Amino acid sequence: MIRALRLLFLGLLAVILIGLALANRDIVTLRVLPLEAGQFLGMSWAVQVPLFLVILAGVILGLLIGFVWEWLREAKLRRTAVRATRKASMLEAEVKTLRHETKGPQDEVLALIEQPSR
């Protein structure tokens, strides 16, 4: 059921992207700087691409920036989780060794109760 929904979603997304690409086939010019500033500085780099490529590149770039931003924001949480996991494993190992070291009752009250009756 989930697989069918996933395939349906991907098919719908593909149809939407194809429709977007077909509707925005016009060629646009992308420049690094405005035309006047580029001529003044001697840097008039420009490229002509279809508009749908500009739109898709903007969406992909936005997603990548968002993913990196979240990864950096959550670094502190990951670091805290790793420290807590290490501490928990150290404490589990210490409890295990303490349980193996104590063979009999070490408490005085338990020792009196477990003494044979006279």
GIBELRA-V460220 format. One record per backbone hydrogen bond with DSSP energy under -1.0 kcal/mol. NH is the residue of the N-H (numbers start at 1). CO is the residue of the C=O. If there is no record, write none. Layout:
NH;CO + NH;CO
This chain:
5;1 + 6;2 + 7;3 + 8;4 + 9;5 + 10;6 + 11;7 + 12;8 + 13;9 + 14;10 + 15;11 + 16;12 + 17;13 + 18;14 + 19;15 + 20;16 + 21;17 + 22;18 + 23;19 + 24;20 + 28;49 + 30;47 + 32;45 + 38;34 + 39;35 + 40;36 + 41;37 + 42;38 + 43;38 + 47;30 + 49;28 + 51;26 + 52;24 + 54;50 + 55;51 + 56;52 + 57;53 + 58;54 + 59;55 + 60;56 + 61;57 + 62;58 + 63;59 + 64;60 + 65;61 + 66;62 + 67;63 + 68;64 + 69;65 + 70;66 + 71;67 + 72;68 + 73;69 + 74;70 + 78;74 + 79;75 + 80;76 + 81;77 + 82;78 + 83;79 + 84;80 + 85;81 + 86;82 + 87;83 + 88;84 + 89;85 + 90;86 + 91;87 + 92;88 + 93;89 + 94;90 + 95;91 + 96;92 + 97;93 + 98;94 + 99;95 + 100;96 + 101;97 + 102;98 + 103;101 + 111;107 + 112;108 + 113;109 + 114;110
